[in-house]
Amino acid sequence: MKPPVPIRAAVEKMRSYHPPLEGRTKKLRLDFNENPIGCSPKVRQALAKLSAAEICSYPEQETVRRQMARHFGVSPAELLLTNGTDEALHVIVNTFVEPDDGVLFVEPTYAMYRFYSELSGAQIVAPRYTSDMQFPWPQVLAILRGASTADAVVDSGRHSGGAKREGEPLSAANRSDLPLPGSNLAEATTLSPEEGALNAVGPRAPRVFFLPNPNSPTGNLLSPPEIRRILSAAKQTMVVIDEAYFEFSGVTVISWIRRHPNLIVTRTFSKTAGLAGLRLGCIFVNRDLARSMRKSQSPYPVNAAALVGAEAALRDRAFIARTVREVEAARQQLERGLARLGIRYFPSGGNFILVYFGNRAKKIVATLDHQGILLRDRSSDFAGEGYVRITVGTPSQVKRLLGSLEPLL
């Protein structure tokens, strides 16, 4: 049925994002990088004490925000609480991006960078990781310095959830003896000058650069000196460092927000805190920009349960430490098991590992699903099939996965 009012062109061009909507809770969920242990018992106790008055009232966040600011070592004026990292990204785009402005991110990566950029009508600039999953430094630095699209990949919305480019080659440093589909890297990551002229954002820097550290699904982790190099090149770009997996990587630049006016850092309570179902994220930015960003945010972005849960989670640092210890031990266990089975994998700075199953991938993922084990097929992010991301569970969960996986190879 034709609507009485035209749908925005930017929305019409978007592809739908289809996350699983149900049927996961009773399975071993190694597909969405959630906390394999759950949340702290103190969180559940605090939620059970929510009063009827708190539930029926609009949430008050200032007390929790001040506590969180102390925890993270920032001023309350430098912190925004958001409805998950997703809303943080939306607030950033709403604050800085006009239609047809450039937004940069390196693919494959988190699908919501593309989602909110496309929704705003931005021009997407999306170079790719190299054949050995390395960061494409020459392209990114050229783009940040305002180079023409002969030095970049410009994508105005033809792909969603990670662009797939035919012939994209990928390999892994730890297993170079196994064949992969692909062709010349330069053909996959760079447009010719003629193609660039057709899609050009123009010789100007992008307004925003979304940079998860580490990146999912590839696992790449940039060092502080490398991030400083990016910030130095991004004179006209807001650099958003998404630290969703900070507790596993140990690399953070939150303390830099006062020295770098072009830096924004985001965090989430969905990973180590185990609060993915409550939806709580953070934006860290200098106080002047924070004041402007609050104008683009609704007055009650975080619900009462999320605020209570976050306060309890911050008090239980032992639970966070236990989660990190178990995941790090299980990640090493998973790497050893994959190597023993002859499965190629990519080193990761997060609570996940990207593996290559080749043409067996879909069958393996489907069979494990039938056995109650969920993995994330990420083949659509790459050329050809075979790429699967595995969330690192507890050691006992990893043992179950490896035991179920071995007969399928």
Summary of the structure (lengths in Angstrom):
residues: 409
radius of gyration: 21.3
end to end distance: 48.5
largest distance: 63.5
contacts: 1362
relative contact order: 0.18
helix: 42%
strand: 13%
